[in-house]
């Protein structure tokens, strides 16, 4: 008897759910029907009211595109509803997205760079990435495409407190060669806290995120948005202020024309960030006073877009400028050396990597200049590194690696299947005469004699075995 009672109760509850669902469907359908009916009567106010209610109830954003509303589409207040929900390919936001895509492309190129200063590379790539991500996000928002991709909701907000630290540490790295310590991770703490706050929102399904965008979700749209923006302003002012001090303190007066692109890059990125910080601060002051400073917001986006495009321009025209401190250090005079001890060691390790892992010596057109380019330093510094750490000159070092490589190939080809000239070409020589001369200088015997010696040793091993 008791079990029958529970069964009846469950059936009753299921029935209530179905009735409620049917009522909601009926409500949505009625709202849509009333909106279309009002549009047919050219009653723009009523059509806008019911269509807005229908979209918020059903989440059917595409309803705005229904041809039934064409008769009132350009009549206020329906124009406001149309502007809120209809996608719009306008040139301004399109340019923002274009600049952001350029930034993504540059970040991708940076990821393939095999340059010495990976730290400054990572910092600059991260800075350009969050700039690009933000302006693309805003561009999609202005064209209402975010409504069709709800998972983009507040995706760029989590980077709000990263602009300042990334810029400051990138600049500090390229000016002073600063090495990071564990305690520097404290600068990421505000971002970590912000991420923790947004995780519940990011994990919501698309429908719930869309409801938040429409103002009918379980969370208010842009909750604590003003507080986060104010925190971003404080962060920018603080870090940019210390970056300017750093720039003025380490403003090197070097007359070498090769140094000018480095100085221009450093000066210009400081100007970009100072300009952006000032615009953002003015925007926040206006926003606090309950005004809608759209022009100030667009000026920020223009500044960020310009920064990204400028970084792309420098990356293509003079990529060494972005590499970091080792390039600037090569122009400075530290006692009798053009480099600090730490960067001299870094350059040595980078050179060893080029020689042993990439086998750059196999390039028969390799020169001191091209090697310096690969190291991201000057010809003078590259030569100095070779002299100090290897006690050789450039040609002696390259010949040493080439001959050692040739000897290994001879040892792997005891049968003599490969011609000597082929091995000479493979290790980077242009002709057999130079190869023979270099080989004999290093081993006191010619390649042919060395090969015969190897065969003799193999035969002796076989005989004794």
N, C-alpha and C positions, 0 to 999 in steps of 0.2 A: 504493500500500500504506500509505504513511504517512498519507495523507488519510483512508483507511478507519479507521485507528487513532484519529485525532482525532474522527471522527464517532461511533465507538462510545463513546469517552470522554464526549463531550457528552451522548449519549443516556443513558449510565449516570448522569451527574450530575443530569440532569433527572428521571430516575426516583427518585433519592435524595430530591430536593426534594419530589416528589409523595408519596413514602412518609412523609417527615417530617411533611408537612402533614396527611396522613390520620391519622397517629398523634396529632398535636395535636388534630385534630377528635374523634378517638375519645376522647382523654383528657378533653377538655372535656365531651363527651356523657356519659362515664362519671361524671365528677364531679357533673354535674347529676342524673343518674339516682340516684346514691348519696345525694345530698342529699334528693331527693324520697322515696326509699325510707325513709330515716331519719325523715323527717317523718311518714310514714304510720305508722311504729312509735312515734311520739311520742318519739323520741330527739333531744331538742333540741340536745344537745352535738354529736353526730355530724352532724346536719343543718346546724348552724351552721358546722362545720369544712369540710364539703364544698361548701357554698354559697359560702362566702368564697373557697375555692380556685377554684371555677368562675368566679366573677365576675372574679377577678384574672387568670385564664387567658383568658377569652373577652371581657372588658370588657362583658359583658351586664348592665348595672346594673338593667335592668327585671326581671331574674329574681327580684328580691326581692319583686316584686308578685304572683308566682305564687300562686294560691289554694291550691296544694298545701301551702304552709307555714303556713296559717292555724291549724292544730292546735297548732303549737309557737311561734307568733309572740310570745306573751306569756310564754314560759317561758325563764328564763335557761339558758344564755348566748345563746340565739337573740335575745333582746331587744337585746343589744349589737350584733349584726349588723344587725338591723332598724333600729336607731337610726343606724347608720353609713351605710346605703344607701337607706333609705326616705325619700321626701320627706315633710316634716311642716310643715303650715301652722300654726305656733304664733304666739300674739299678740305676744310680745316681738320676735322678728325682723321680724314684719310691721310693727310700729311703727317700727323702724329704717328699713325700706325706705320707708315712708310719709314719714318725715322727710327722707330722702334725695331723694325725688321732689319734695318741696317745695323743697329746695335747688336742684335742677335747674331748676325753674320760675322761681325767683328769678333765677338766673344768666341764663336766657333773657330775662327782663324787663330785666335790667341791660344786656344787649347791645343793646337797642333804645332805651336812654336817650340822649338828646342833651344831656347835661349837660356842663358845662365841664371838670370834672376827670376826664378819661378814664383817667388813670394810677391814681388811687385806685379808680376803678370796675373797672378790669382786675384790680388786686391783690385787691380784696375778692371779686370774682366768682371768681377763681382759688382763693382760700382756701375759699370756700363750696363750690366744685365738688369739690375734693379731699376735703373733709370728707364731702360727700354721696356721692361715689363710694365712699369707704371704708366708710361705714356700710351702704350698699346691698350692697356686696360681702360684708361680714360677715353681713348678714341672709340673703343667698342661701346662704352657706356653712352657717349654722346650720340651714337648712331642707333642706340637701343638694341644692339645685337647681344648685349649681356642678358636680356630677357629670354633669349633663345639658347643661352648657355649658362644656366644658373650656377653651375659649379665654379664660375669665375667670380662669384660674389666675394668681395673683400679680399681677393687673393693677393693684391699688392699692398694691402694695409699692414701685413705682418712685417714688411721691410721698413716701416716708418722710421725706426730708430737705428737703421744701418747706414744711412747716407753719410752722416757725420763721421763715425768711426772708420769706415772704409776709406773715405777721402783723406782723413788725417793720417792714417797709418800708411796709406800708399805714398803720400807726399813725404812723410818722415822717412820711409824706406828709400825713396829715390834721391833724397837730399843728404841723408846721413848714413845710409846703409844699416838702419836700425834692425836688430835681430829680436825676434819676438820671444817673450817670456810667458810662462804659464799664467802669471798674474794679469796679463793683458786680456785674458778671456773674460774678465769682469766687464769689459766694454760690450760684450754680447748679452749680458744679463737682461737688460730691458727688452731686447728682441726675444729672448727665450721666454720671458714672462708674458709677452704679447702673444707669442705662439701658443702657449699653454691656454691662454684665455680664448683664443680663436679655434682651438682644436674641436670643441663640441659643435661649433658652427660649421667648420669644414667637413665634419663627418655626417652632417645632415644629408638626407636624400635631396635630389634636384627639386622636387615639388615643394619641400619645406623651405628651401632657399629662395625659390621663386615667390613663395608667400611672404617671406621677409621683405623681398624687393618691392612687393605690392602693398606692404604695410599691414598684412593680415596674418603674419607668421607668429610663431611662438616666442620669437625674439624681436625687439624693436629694430627697425632698420637703422644701421649706423649707430648702434648703442655705444655710448662713450666716445663717439666720433670727435667731439670737440676736445675732450680731454687728451685723446691720442694725438690729435693735430697740434695741440698746445705743447705736449711733450716733444713732438718732432721739432717744433720751432726752437725750443730750449736746447735740444740736442744739436741742431744745426748751428745755432749761434755759438755754442760752446766750442765745438770741434773746429768750426771754420775760423773762429777767433784765434785759437792756438795754432792753426795751420798758417795763418797770415803772419803771426809772430815768428814761426819757424822759417817761413820764406824770407822775411826781412833779416833775420839773424844769420841765415846761411846764403845770403845773396852774394854769390861769388862774382867778382869783377875779373872776368877772363876775356881777353881781347881776341883769342883765337876764333876765327870765323866759323870753325866747325862746331864751336860750343853754342853759337847763337840759337840754332833750332831747339836745343835743350832748354835754354833760358826762356825762349818764347813759349814752349809747351808748358813749362812750370808756371810762368806768369799768367798765361791765358786760362789755365784750368782753375787757378786761384780766383781770377776775375769772374769766371763763370759761376763758381760756387758762392762767392760773395754776393753776386747779383741775384742768384737764386734764393739765397738766405734772406736778403733784404725784401725781395718780392713776396716770399712766403710769410715773412713777419708782418708786412703791411696787410697782406690778405687776411691773416689771422686777427689783426686788430680790427679790421672792418667787419669780419665775421662775428666777432664777439659783440659788436655793436648792432647785431641783427640786420646787417645789410647784406646784399647779395653781390659781392664783388667779382662778377664773372670775368671782367677784363683782367683783373689781377691774377685770376686762376689761369687764364690763357697765356698770360705773359710768363708764368712759371713754366708751363708746358713748352712754350717757344724756347725758353732758356735751356731746359733739359734736352729738348730735341736738337738744339744747336750744339750743345756739348757733345752729344752722341755723334752727330755728323762730323764735327771737328775732330773728334778722336779717330773716327774712321778715315778722315782725310790724312791725318798725321801718320796713321798706321800704314797707309798705302804709299805715301810720299817719302817718309823718313822713319821707318819702323824702329830703328835703333834708338830714337829719341825716347821711346816709351819703356826701354828695357830696365832702367833703374840706375842705381848708384854707381855701378862699376864703370859706366860710360862717362859720367861726370868726374869720377875720381881719376880717370885717365888724363884729365886736363888739369888737375890740381897738383901742386908740388908739396908732397909730404917728405921732408928731408931730402934724401937722394933718390927717392922712388916716386913714381907717378901713381902708385896705388898703396892703399893701406895693407897691412899684413893679412887681415882676414879676407879681403877681396883678391889679393894676390893668390891666396890658397884656393879660393873659389874658382878663379880663372884657370888655375892649374888643373883642378879636378874636372872642369868643363872641357879643357883641352884633351885630357886623358880620355874622357868619354867620347869625344869626337874621333880620336885616333883608334881606340880599342873597340868601341862598340859600333860606331858608324863607319870606321875604316875610311876616313876622309882622305887619307894619303893615296888611296887608289885612284883619285881624280887626277888625271895627268895634266890638268890645267890649274891645279891648286897653286896658289901664291900666298904670300904673307898677307896681302890685302884681303883676299877672299877668306882666309882663315880668321883674320881680325873681324870681318863682318859676321862670320858664324859665331864668334865669341861675343859679339856685341860690344867691341871695344875698338881702340885705335890700333894702327899698325905698330906704333911705338910700344904700346903696352903689350901687345901680343909678342913682339920680339923680346921684350924685357922678361916676360914670363918664361919663355923658352930658355933664355940665357941663365936666369936665376935658379930655376927649378930643375933644369935638365943639363945645364952646363954645356949646351950645344947651341949652334945657330939654327935658323929655320931649315936650311937645306940638309944639314947633318941629321936633324931630328927626323925629317920626312924620309930621308934615305935609310935611316936605321930601321924604321917601321916597315918600309918597303922590302928591304933585304930579309928581315926576319920573317915576313909573310911569305916571300919567295922560298926561303929555306923550308918552311913548313909544307909548302906545296910540293917541293922536291921530295920531302920525306914521305908524303902521302902518295907520290907517284914514282915509286922506286922502279917500276917496270919501264918507265920512260915513255909512256903513252902521249904525254904532252910535250910539245916543242918548247924549247927554252924561250923563244921569242914570244910565244903565247903567254907564258908565265910572266915575262917581263911586262907585257901589255896589261895583264890582269892586276899587277900590283902598282901600276901607275906610271911606268916608264914609256917614253915615246919611241925609243930605239934600243937595239941590242947592244950597241957600243957603250952607251951610258950605263946600261944595266951591268954589263960585264965589268966596267971600270969601278962602279960603286960596290959590286959584290966582292971583287978582288981586294979592294981597299979594306973591307970589313972582315974578310975571312982568309986573306992571303992565298986565295986560289980562285980560279974562274968557276962559273956555274957548271961548266962541263966537267971540270975536275971534281967538283963537289958531288955531282951526280954519280960519277964513277966510284968515288969513295963510299957513297951510300950503298951502291950495288955490291961492292966488295965486302962491306960489313954484313949485309944480308946473307951473302953466300957463305961467309965464315960461320954465321949463326946456324945456317941450315946444315953445314958440314959437321959442326960439333954436335948438333942435335941428333 
